Structures are given as C-alpha cells and as structure tokens.
Amino acid sequence: MSHRSPRGTAIRHLPARLRELRAPNRGVQGTPEEVERQWYEKCYVGRGDTVKQLTWRAIIMGSALGGILSLTNIYIGLKAGWGFGVAITACILSYAIWTGFCKIRLARTQMTILENNCMQSAASAAGYSTGGTLIRPLLPI
C-alpha cells in the first residue's frame, strides 16, 4: 500500500492549464536582469499583458475607499498625531467588498490583481494626501 500526500494527489488531478498557472516561474535562475527577463517572458506575456488594469470599477472603488480612509486618517491624525498609510487597508477592504458583491451577484467577476493595484494607487493617493498636507501642518513640531 503506497502513501500519497494529499497535496500531490490534488495537484495531479488538476487540469493541465491550472497546473501550468500554479507556478510558471519555477526554475528561474541567473542575475537579477535575467530573472526579470525570464519572468517577463514566462509569466507576464500572454497572461499579464491581456488582463485589464485601469477600469471604472477600480477607479470608483479606489476613490470611494480613499475618501473614507482619508476621513479616518484625519480623525486619527488629529487625535493621536499620526498619519496612517491606507494602501494595505484599501486592498483588504476592496477584496472583502468585491467578494461580497460576487456572492450576492452584484458583480460578475472578482477584481484582478492588476485592477486591485490600480485601485490601491487611487485609494492611497487620497488617503496619504490628508496625512501629509492637512494634518502635519497643524501638529506642533
């Protein structure tokens, strides 16, 4: 009787396309420039370059989260004297919101990782502007 690990068994039963997507950059070696080039050729071309990045839903979600998080940043800045980064918070909230939208069928698909990156940029631009431009001048040095 042979023992098979559950992980190996699960991977063996995946469709070939999913196994290929699982870790396309295995075996990447060389100088940092060579690694970057191999990643670009093996991972990005044909997959990453066809994924939408700058979409309306990313901009709207980033603006909404940035506005809400900038208000929290103002509050915390005036109370504690600190300005917090909002980039990671925006990513987590966006993921949770879009997962909820998909479950209740308000959205057809999840945000892609590149859309999430665009959303994070919009949210962090709004959130960081409040800490650096509105709160910092009010606080004593």
C-alpha positions in Angstrom: 0.0 0.0 0.0 1.6 3.3 -1.1 1.1 6.5 0.7 0.4 9.6 -1.4 0.4 13.1 0.1 -2.9 14.9 -0.2 -1.1 17.8 -1.8 0.5 15.8 -4.6 -2.8 14.0 -5.3 -4.7 17.2 -5.5 -2.2 18.7 -7.9 -2.2 15.6 -10.1 -5.9 15.8 -10.6 -5.9 19.5 -11.6 -6.5 20.3 -15.2 -3.3 20.8 -17.2 -3.9 24.6 -17.6 -4.3 25.1 -13.8 -1.1 23.1 -13.1 0.7 25.3 -15.6 -0.6 28.5 -14.0 0.3 27.3 -10.5 4.0 28.1 -10.6 5.1 29.2 -14.1 8.3 30.7 -12.8 9.9 27.6 -11.3 13.5 27.1 -12.3 14.2 30.8 -12.9 17.8 31.5 -12.2 20.6 33.9 -13.1 21.4 37.6 -12.5 18.6 39.9 -11.4 18.2 41.1 -15.0 18.0 37.6 -16.4 15.4 36.6 -13.7 13.4 39.7 -14.6 13.6 38.9 -18.3 12.6 35.2 -17.7 9.6 36.3 -15.6 8.5 38.7 -18.3 8.7 36.0 -21.0 7.3 33.1 -19.0 4.7 34.8 -16.7 3.7 38.2 -18.0 3.5 37.9 -21.8 0.3 36.2 -22.8 -1.3 36.5 -19.3 -0.5 39.7 -17.5 -0.5 41.9 -20.6 -4.0 40.8 -21.5 -5.5 41.5 -18.1 -7.4 44.8 -17.7 -5.8 47.2 -15.2 -7.3 50.7 -15.4 -11.1 50.0 -15.2 -14.0 52.1 -14.0 -14.7 49.8 -11.1 -11.1 50.1 -9.9 -11.2 53.9 -10.1 -14.6 54.2 -8.4 -13.7 51.7 -5.7 -10.3 53.4 -5.1 -11.9 56.8 -4.9 -14.6 55.7 -2.5 -12.2 53.8 -0.2 -9.7 56.7 -0.5 -12.3 59.2 0.6 -13.5 57.1 3.5 -10.0 56.2 4.6 -8.8 59.9 4.3 -11.5 60.8 6.8 -10.3 58.2 9.2 -6.8 59.4 8.6 -7.8 63.0 9.5 -9.6 61.8 12.7 -6.6 59.7 13.8 -4.2 62.4 12.9 -6.0 65.0 15.0 -6.4 62.6 17.9 -3.1 60.8 18.0 -0.8 63.0 15.8 -0.1 60.1 13.5 -0.9 59.6 9.8 -1.5 56.0 8.8 -0.9 54.5 5.4 -4.1 53.4 3.7 -2.8 51.2 0.9 -3.0 47.8 2.6 -6.2 48.7 4.3 -7.7 49.6 1.0 -6.6 46.3 -0.6 -8.2 44.3 2.2 -11.4 46.3 2.2 -11.6 46.1 -1.6 -11.2 42.3 -1.6 -13.8 41.9 1.1 -16.3 44.2 -0.7 -15.9 42.6 -4.1 -16.1 39.1 -2.6 -19.4 40.2 -1.0 -20.6 41.7 -4.3 -19.8 38.5 -6.1 -21.7 36.4 -3.5 -24.8 38.5 -3.7 -24.4 38.7 -7.5 -23.9 42.5 -7.8 -20.6 41.8 -9.6 -19.9 39.1 -12.1 -16.2 38.7 -11.5 -13.6 39.4 -8.9 -11.2 42.3 -9.3 -8.0 41.1 -10.9 -4.7 41.6 -9.1 -3.8 44.4 -11.6 -7.1 46.1 -11.1 -6.6 45.9 -7.3 -3.2 47.5 -7.8 -4.8 50.4 -9.7 -7.5 50.7 -7.0 -4.8 50.8 -4.3 -3.0 53.6 -6.1 -6.2 55.7 -6.2 -7.0 55.0 -2.6 -3.5 55.7 -1.3 -3.3 58.9 -3.2 -6.4 60.2 -1.4 -5.5 58.7 1.9 -1.9 59.9 2.1 -2.8 63.5 0.9 -4.8 64.1 4.1 -2.0 63.0 6.5 0.8 64.9 4.8 -1.0 68.1 3.7 -3.8 68.6 6.2 -2.7 67.1 9.5 1.1 67.6 9.6 1.0 71.4 9.5 -1.5 71.5 12.4 0.7 69.5 14.7 3.4 71.1 16.8 6.9 70.1 16.0 
